[in-house]
Amino acid sequence: MNETIALLQKHRSIRSFKSLPIPEEHILAAVASGQMASSSSNIQSYCLIRITDPRKRQTLVELTGGQPKVAESGAFFVVCGDTRRHRLMCEKHEKKYDAKLEAFLLALVDATLFAQNLVLAFESLGYGICFIGGLRNNLPESGSLLEIPTGVYPFYGLCVGSPDHEPPLRPRLPLEAVYFEDRYPPDDVVLGRLEAYNGAIREFEGDRGEGRSSWIQRMAEKFSRPQRTDIAAYYRSQGADLG
């Protein structure tokens, strides 16, 4: 074990924050660290929008499904894929921007690699973080609120701040459920490993007074019905070619 591995293995999502601001130098250092993430062909197709306007943050509380931490955390950001700069470069050189689905996927991958570096930097400084997928609950309104132009794709929000609670580490899938050699294992092997994890997460949640519901059943229910069905239409309206 070293300090980096120890930091990675103690990650928890923080959902309650102290009312303490984050020094600007910490934010800039974290963003610069995020920029050092790998990027395919050095395209760097991402951007980060910090929301400082209290009214906008309060509006985003509602747009993200009623999450007070969006307004209460030390800082709130929106992580975006950014193809606009590439469109501008094409326009400057009189070329048609026509990168198809691959460009959208590269933006999604780039933004996520950047975001993971970003949060690790914040966590190394003693802050807690929570990604906010609820930003995708109402992308048209959120995009309008943030004046996001064509070619920029908001993917998720990010709360950062000083933790006001110490949640326990939530068990993850066992290594053998996610790490394979040479081939993907047979379905019965996969299901057996999921059942083992199901028992572990039931015990964890029971000890926390959350009941002992089946994680497998919850996942089956979650992925048996469509969610956020307007996402593709919004990203297309932003210029994404998903075909």
N, C-alpha and C positions, 0 to 999 in steps of 0.2 A: 504494500500500500504506500502511496505517496500523497501529497497534499491535494493534487488534482483529482485523483481517484476518490479520495475521501470526500472532497467537495461534491463530486458527481453523485456519490452514493448516499448522500444525506439530503438530496433534493426533496422538497415537499411543496405542494401548492399552498400558498398563504391566502386566506380569504378575509382576514381582519388585520387592519393596518393602524399604526399610530399616526397621529396628525403631525407628522414631521416632514418638512420639505427635504428633497434630495439636492445636495450641492451640485451646481452646474458642472463643476470639474469632474464629478463622478459620472454624470450623464455622458459628457463628452468622451471620457475615457472608455466607458462601456460601449458607446457607439463605434468608436475607433477600433475596439476589440472585435465587435461584430463584423466590421468591414474586412477583417483578416480571415474570415471564413472562406472556404473554397468556393469558386465560381467558375462554371463551365465557360471556357474560352475567355475568361475575364470579362464577361458581359455585365456582371454586377447589376442584375435587373431587379432591384428592390429599393425601397425607400422606407423611412420611418417618420411618422407624423406624431409629434407630441401635442397633446391637447391641454392647453393651459387656461382657456376661457372657462370659468366656472359654470356658465350657463350651458355651454356645449357639453361639458362633462355631465351635468345633471340630465340633459336631454339624452345623452348616451346611456345613462343608468336605465332609463325606460326602454330605449331601443335595444338594449342587450338583454332584456327580460327581467328588469327590476333588480339589478345588482348594485347595491350601495357602494361596494368597494371601488367601482369605476370612478366615483366622485371622491371617495375618501382616501384612496392610496396616495402616497407621496408624489407619484407621477403616473400618468396614463398615456399610453402610446397606441398607435395603430400601425400594424405591420402590413406593408403592401408589396405586391409585385409591381415593378415599374418598367413598362416597355415604352413609355412616352419618350424617353431620351433617345431610344433607338429609332423611333418614328421620326423624331426631329432630325436625327443624323441622316436618315434616308432622304427626307425632304431636302435637306441642305445639299445633298449630292444628286438630287433629281432622280431618285430611285423609288419605286413603289414598295412600301412596307408590306410584305406578304410572307410572313414566317409561320403561319398556320398554328396547329395545336402545339407543336414543339416549343414555340416561343412562350406560350402560356405555362407549359409544364416547367420550362427553365426558370420562369419568374417565380413560380410556386416553390421550386426546389431552392433557388437562390435566397428567397425571402426567409425560408424556414431555416436554412443553414446559418444565415445572418442572425436570425432571432435566437437560435440556440447559443451561439457565441455571446450574443448580447446579454442573455439572462445569466449565463455562467459568470460573466464579468460582474454583473450586479450582485450575484450571490457571493462571489469572492470578496466583495466589499461589505458583506453582512446584511444585505437586503433580501427580502422575500419577494417572490413573483407569483403571478397567476395569469395564465393565458385566458383570454375571453373569446371563446368561439361564438358566444351569443351575439357578437358583432354582425354575424351573418343572418341574424333573425330578420333584419329589415335593411338590406343593403341599399336599396334606392334612397331611403330617407337618411341613412348614415352617410352615404356618398354625397348627397346634396348638402347635408349639414357641414361636411368637411371640404366642400367645393373640390371634389376629386375629379380631375379631367380625364378625357379619353386616354386609354392606354395604361391607366393605373388601376390596380385591382386590390382593394382592401380585403385581407384574408382573415385577420383576427386582431383582437385588442390585447394589450398587455398592461397589467397593473404591477407597479413596482413600489416598494416602500419598506419601512421598518416594521417587522412583524409584531402583531399584538396578541399572538397566541403561538403555541408550540404543538402543532398536530403531530401525531406519530407517523412514522414511515409506513406508507401503504404497501403491502406486499405486491410484488410484480410476478408475472408468470415465471415459472422455473426456467433456468437457462435452456434445458433440453426441449422446451416448448417453442423456443425462438431461434436456437442456434443448431444448425444441421451441418453435416458434412456430405458432400458429393451429390446429394439428392434430397428432395422433400420427402418426409416420411409418409407411410401409408395412413389413411384416414383413421383407422382404429387406434393407431399409436397416438396420433394427434389428439383424438378425443379422450384417450386415457390420461394424457398429460393435462388436458384441460380440466378433467374431473378432479385430479389431484389439487390443482390450483383452486378449484371451486370450494373445496373443503377448507383450504387455508384462508381464503378471503371471507368465507362465512364465519370462521372463528374470530378473525380480526374485527369484522363489523359487529359481531355479537358482543365482544369484549368492550366495544365503544358504545354499546346501547343502541346500535343502528338496526337491530334485528338480525336474523340469519337467513336472509333471502338468497336465492340461487343466482350467482353471477352469470352462469351459463344461460339461465332463463331470461335474465335481464338483457343480455346481449342478443338473444334470439328475438326478443320483443322489439328491441331497438332497431334491429336491421331487417325487420319483417314489414316495415311500413316506410314510405318515403318521408323525408324531412326537408324543410327549406327548399321546396320545389321550384322557387323562383330564382335560385342562384344562377343557373346557366343563362337564363334570360338577362339577368343583370350584367354578368360578365361579358356576354355578347354585346350588350348595349355600350359597354366600355371599350369595345373593339376587339375582344378575344375571338379568335376563330377556333371553335371547339369541334369542328368537323373532321 
